[in-house]
Amino acid sequence: MGQIFIYCGLFLSFLMLLSLYRAVFGPTVLDRLIGTNAVGSKTVVLLILIGLIYGRVDMFVDIALAYGLLNFIAVLAASKYFQKRRGLHDEMP
């Protein structure tokens, strides 16, 4: 069963790399915010998988919940900042 969790974690890490590419090289600020949020969401799932592998799910669930909450607040703050200061849709193509 541990091998399945490891393979799922590797596949999730690959998906995180694709989202990281979108976050770094996104053509607009909105694409970068969505890519950053996707990386954070996948990190929460990866933390739960690590907890399952080590058999300490209770500890890793707490860490994942705290990280997910921080990710949510950070994306909300960044989107509000970019909407007020620079505009999310005011970039040139």
ChimeraX commands (.cxc) that place a marker at each C-alpha (Angstrom):
marker #1 position 0.00,0.00,0.00 radius 0.5
marker #1 position 2.92,2.31,0.67 radius 0.5
marker #1 position 4.08,1.99,-2.93 radius 0.5
marker #1 position 0.74,3.32,-4.19 radius 0.5
marker #1 position 1.07,6.39,-1.96 radius 0.5
marker #1 position 4.61,6.99,-3.21 radius 0.5
marker #1 position 3.52,6.75,-6.86 radius 0.5
marker #1 position 0.57,9.06,-6.18 radius 0.5
marker #1 position 2.95,11.51,-4.52 radius 0.5
marker #1 position 5.31,11.44,-7.50 radius 0.5
marker #1 position 2.44,11.99,-9.92 radius 0.5
marker #1 position 1.15,14.85,-7.77 radius 0.5
marker #1 position 4.63,16.39,-7.73 radius 0.5
marker #1 position 4.67,16.25,-11.53 radius 0.5
marker #1 position 1.31,18.03,-11.62 radius 0.5
marker #1 position 2.70,20.61,-9.22 radius 0.5
marker #1 position 5.56,21.28,-11.64 radius 0.5
marker #1 position 3.05,21.96,-14.41 radius 0.5
marker #1 position 1.15,24.38,-12.17 radius 0.5
marker #1 position 4.43,25.99,-11.13 radius 0.5
marker #1 position 5.25,26.58,-14.79 radius 0.5
marker #1 position 1.92,28.41,-15.16 radius 0.5
marker #1 position 2.61,30.41,-12.01 radius 0.5
marker #1 position 6.04,31.53,-13.20 radius 0.5
marker #1 position 5.46,32.03,-16.92 radius 0.5
marker #1 position 1.76,32.88,-16.97 radius 0.5
marker #1 position 0.89,35.58,-19.46 radius 0.5
marker #1 position -1.36,37.49,-17.02 radius 0.5
marker #1 position -1.46,38.14,-13.31 radius 0.5
marker #1 position -4.66,36.11,-13.03 radius 0.5
marker #1 position -2.92,33.06,-14.54 radius 0.5
marker #1 position -0.10,33.43,-12.04 radius 0.5
marker #1 position -2.54,33.64,-9.13 radius 0.5
marker #1 position -4.41,30.55,-10.28 radius 0.5
marker #1 position -1.14,28.66,-10.76 radius 0.5
marker #1 position 0.03,29.63,-7.28 radius 0.5
marker #1 position -3.28,28.55,-5.76 radius 0.5
marker #1 position -3.11,25.22,-7.61 radius 0.5
marker #1 position 0.40,24.56,-6.27 radius 0.5
marker #1 position -0.78,25.33,-2.75 radius 0.5
marker #1 position -3.81,23.06,-3.04 radius 0.5
marker #1 position -1.71,20.19,-4.35 radius 0.5
marker #1 position 0.76,20.73,-1.52 radius 0.5
marker #1 position -2.03,20.14,1.00 radius 0.5
marker #1 position -2.83,16.79,-0.62 radius 0.5
marker #1 position 0.87,15.91,-0.77 radius 0.5
marker #1 position 1.20,16.60,2.96 radius 0.5
marker #1 position -1.66,14.20,3.65 radius 0.5
marker #1 position 0.03,11.55,1.49 radius 0.5
marker #1 position 3.28,12.02,3.41 radius 0.5
marker #1 position 1.32,11.54,6.61 radius 0.5
marker #1 position -0.13,8.30,5.27 radius 0.5
marker #1 position 3.31,7.04,4.27 radius 0.5
marker #1 position 4.83,7.74,7.70 radius 0.5
marker #1 position 1.75,6.62,9.62 radius 0.5
marker #1 position 1.33,10.00,11.35 radius 0.5
marker #1 position -1.80,11.27,9.64 radius 0.5
marker #1 position -2.98,13.18,12.72 radius 0.5
marker #1 position 0.10,15.41,12.77 radius 0.5
marker #1 position 0.19,16.00,9.01 radius 0.5
marker #1 position -3.54,16.81,8.82 radius 0.5
marker #1 position -2.97,19.68,11.25 radius 0.5
marker #1 position -0.05,20.95,9.21 radius 0.5
marker #1 position -2.01,20.60,5.96 radius 0.5
marker #1 position -5.01,22.49,7.36 radius 0.5
marker #1 position -2.80,25.35,8.55 radius 0.5
marker #1 position -1.01,25.48,5.21 radius 0.5
marker #1 position -4.29,25.40,3.29 radius 0.5
marker #1 position -5.68,28.26,5.35 radius 0.5
marker #1 position -2.54,30.34,4.81 radius 0.5
marker #1 position -2.67,29.59,1.08 radius 0.5
marker #1 position -6.31,30.67,0.89 radius 0.5
marker #1 position -5.68,33.93,2.77 radius 0.5
marker #1 position -2.57,34.71,0.70 radius 0.5
marker #1 position -4.38,34.22,-2.62 radius 0.5
marker #1 position -7.30,36.39,-1.46 radius 0.5
marker #1 position -4.93,39.13,-0.33 radius 0.5
marker #1 position -2.91,39.02,-3.55 radius 0.5
marker #1 position -6.00,39.09,-5.76 radius 0.5
marker #1 position -7.43,42.04,-3.83 radius 0.5
marker #1 position -4.09,43.86,-4.10 radius 0.5
marker #1 position -3.76,43.33,-7.83 radius 0.5
marker #1 position -7.39,44.26,-8.45 radius 0.5
marker #1 position -7.03,47.58,-6.64 radius 0.5
marker #1 position -3.48,48.55,-7.59 radius 0.5
marker #1 position -2.78,47.31,-11.08 radius 0.5
marker #1 position -5.98,45.70,-12.25 radius 0.5
marker #1 position -6.34,42.03,-13.03 radius 0.5
marker #1 position -7.55,42.57,-16.58 radius 0.5
marker #1 position -5.62,45.72,-17.55 radius 0.5
marker #1 position -2.50,44.03,-18.91 radius 0.5
marker #1 position -1.48,44.33,-22.52 radius 0.5
marker #1 position -1.50,41.07,-24.53 radius 0.5
marker link #1:1,2 radius 0.2
marker link #1:2,3 radius 0.2
marker link #1:3,4 radius 0.2
marker link #1:4,5 radius 0.2
marker link #1:5,6 radius 0.2
marker link #1:6,7 radius 0.2
marker link #1:7,8 radius 0.2
marker link #1:8,9 radius 0.2
marker link #1:9,10 radius 0.2
marker link #1:10,11 radius 0.2
marker link #1:11,12 radius 0.2
marker link #1:12,13 radius 0.2
marker link #1:13,14 radius 0.2
marker link #1:14,15 radius 0.2
marker link #1:15,16 radius 0.2
marker link #1:16,17 radius 0.2
marker link #1:17,18 radius 0.2
marker link #1:18,19 radius 0.2
marker link #1:19,20 radius 0.2
marker link #1:20,21 radius 0.2
marker link #1:21,22 radius 0.2
marker link #1:22,23 radius 0.2
marker link #1:23,24 radius 0.2
marker link #1:24,25 radius 0.2
marker link #1:25,26 radius 0.2
marker link #1:26,27 radius 0.2
marker link #1:27,28 radius 0.2
marker link #1:28,29 radius 0.2
marker link #1:29,30 radius 0.2
marker link #1:30,31 radius 0.2
marker link #1:31,32 radius 0.2
marker link #1:32,33 radius 0.2
marker link #1:33,34 radius 0.2
marker link #1:34,35 radius 0.2
marker link #1:35,36 radius 0.2
marker link #1:36,37 radius 0.2
marker link #1:37,38 radius 0.2
marker link #1:38,39 radius 0.2
marker link #1:39,40 radius 0.2
marker link #1:40,41 radius 0.2
marker link #1:41,42 radius 0.2
marker link #1:42,43 radius 0.2
marker link #1:43,44 radius 0.2
marker link #1:44,45 radius 0.2
marker link #1:45,46 radius 0.2
marker link #1:46,47 radius 0.2
marker link #1:47,48 radius 0.2
marker link #1:48,49 radius 0.2
marker link #1:49,50 radius 0.2
marker link #1:50,51 radius 0.2
marker link #1:51,52 radius 0.2
marker link #1:52,53 radius 0.2
marker link #1:53,54 radius 0.2
marker link #1:54,55 radius 0.2
marker link #1:55,56 radius 0.2
marker link #1:56,57 radius 0.2
marker link #1:57,58 radius 0.2
marker link #1:58,59 radius 0.2
marker link #1:59,60 radius 0.2
marker link #1:60,61 radius 0.2
marker link #1:61,62 radius 0.2
marker link #1:62,63 radius 0.2
marker link #1:63,64 radius 0.2
marker link #1:64,65 radius 0.2
marker link #1:65,66 radius 0.2
marker link #1:66,67 radius 0.2
marker link #1:67,68 radius 0.2
marker link #1:68,69 radius 0.2
marker link #1:69,70 radius 0.2
marker link #1:70,71 radius 0.2
marker link #1:71,72 radius 0.2
marker link #1:72,73 radius 0.2
marker link #1:73,74 radius 0.2
marker link #1:74,75 radius 0.2
marker link #1:75,76 radius 0.2
marker link #1:76,77 radius 0.2
marker link #1:77,78 radius 0.2
marker link #1:78,79 radius 0.2
marker link #1:79,80 radius 0.2
marker link #1:80,81 radius 0.2
marker link #1:81,82 radius 0.2
marker link #1:82,83 radius 0.2
marker link #1:83,84 radius 0.2
marker link #1:84,85 radius 0.2
marker link #1:85,86 radius 0.2
marker link #1:86,87 radius 0.2
marker link #1:87,88 radius 0.2
marker link #1:88,89 radius 0.2
marker link #1:89,90 radius 0.2
marker link #1:90,91 radius 0.2
marker link #1:91,92 radius 0.2
marker link #1:92,93 radius 0.2
view
